[in-house]
């Protein structure tokens, strides 16, 4: 029996079922996106925190050329010896201090220079600790593993240059 042979009420019921299923699927997608945004927020120890720690190890292509397990181990080692990562609130507070200084009626260049120097020193301390962990990892590799890493790094760099 084709849909033309079915009574009108049954055809309408099929149309409504399909519409309801599509509506349900869209609603679930929206709910999933909202939950993902809320639950996946950058929090201490979360993905964003690991990304910031990885950036402190070495420039991104050098980190991307590592095996994922090595990356995780290095981030873990960095967290053990490196300076604490600033929280989002600390970063916002520092940036707000810079903005306040920039907007001040009586601009104080020395105060702004001090704020920027503090920021630079904090970044340098994190990057120095990251470099120590990174170089330590490379020095523990066998010659063959370092050669393989160099080949992968070269490949990562070549892909980046094409973009």
N, C-alpha and C positions, 0 to 999 in steps of 0.2 A: 504494500500500500504506500503510495507516494504521498508527499506532504500535501499535494493538491487534492488528493482523495480524502484526507483527514478533515474532520470538522474544524471550523475556524478556531474554536476554543483550544483545540490541541495544538494548532500551529502557533497561536499566541503564547501558549504555555512554553513551547520549545524556544521561541524567540526570547521570552522573559528569562528562562533558565540560562541561556547563553549570555544575555546581558548581565545577569546577576553574577555569573562566574567571572566575566571580564571585570566587572566592578570590584569583586572580591580580590582578584589578582592585583589590580591597580592599588587598592587600599593596602594590601599586604606589602607591596613594593614601597609605598610611601612610609608605612610604619617601620619597615626594615631600614629605610634610609634615615629616619629620625632616630631610631634606636642605635644604629651604627654611629651616627654623629655624636650622640650623647655618651654612649659607652666607649667609643674609640677616642675620646678626648685625649689630648696630650697631658698626661699626668705623670707624676714622679714614677719612674720605672716603666713607663709606657713606651710605645713605639717612638714617639717624638723625643723622649729622653735618650733612648738608645741611638737615635739618629744624630742628636747633638754630640753625644759621646763619640760616635764613629767619625764625625767631622773633625774632632779634636785630634784623632790619631794621625791623620795624614790627609792630603788633598783627596777629594772624592774618587778620582780614577784609581789611585793607589789602594784605597779601601775596597772599591768594587772588584778589583782584580784578585782579591783574597777569596778563598773558599768560604762559603757561608758559616761553616763551623769555626773556622779561624777568626772570622769577623766577630762572632759571638764571644769567643774566648778572649779576644783582645779587648772588647768593650768591657767584659767582666773584669779583666785585669786592670784596665784603666780606672774603672770605678773604685777598685780597691786601693789604688795608690794615688789617683789623680785628685785634684781639688773638686769640691762639691760643685755639681752643675747648678747654676742659678735657677730658681723657680720662675715660672712665668710672672708671678707677682713681683719678684725682685727685678726682673728685666723691665717690667712696666714702670716700676718705681724709678729706676735709673733713667729710663727714657723720659719720664714725666719731669724729672729734675732738669734734664737737658732742655726740654721744651719750655719749662718755666723760665730758665735762664735766658733762652732765646727771645722770649716774649717780654722780658722785664723792660720797664721804661728806661731804667739806668742799666744799660748792658755792661756786664762785668766779664770782659774777655778772659781774665785770669781764672775766674770761677768756672767758666765753661771749659777752659783748657784743663783745669784740674779734674772735672767730671769726665772729659774725654780720655785723659791720661789714666784715670782709675779704670775705665772700661778697657782700654788698651792693655793695661797691666794684668787685669783679670783674664782677658782672652789669651795673652801671651803665656800666663801660668798654665792654663788648660792645655794649650797647644804644645808647650814644652813637655809636660807630663805625657801627653799623647804620643809625641815623637819618641820619647824614651821607651814606652811600651812597644811601639811599632818597630823601632830599630832592634830592640831586644828580641822580638819575635823573628825578624828576618835573620838575625845572627844565629838563632837556634836552628834554622833550616839547614838541611843538607845542601850541598852544591847543586845537586840535581833538582831539588825542590825550588831553590832560588832561581835556577834557569827556567823552570816551568812557570814560576811566578812572573819572571821578567817577560816571558813570551805572552802570557795572558795580559799583563800590564800594557805591553806594546799593542796588543789587539784592542784593548779598551781605549787606549789613546787614539789609535787609528780610527775607530768607530766615532769617537767624539770629534775628531778633526773633520770628518765628512759632513757633519751636521752643520 
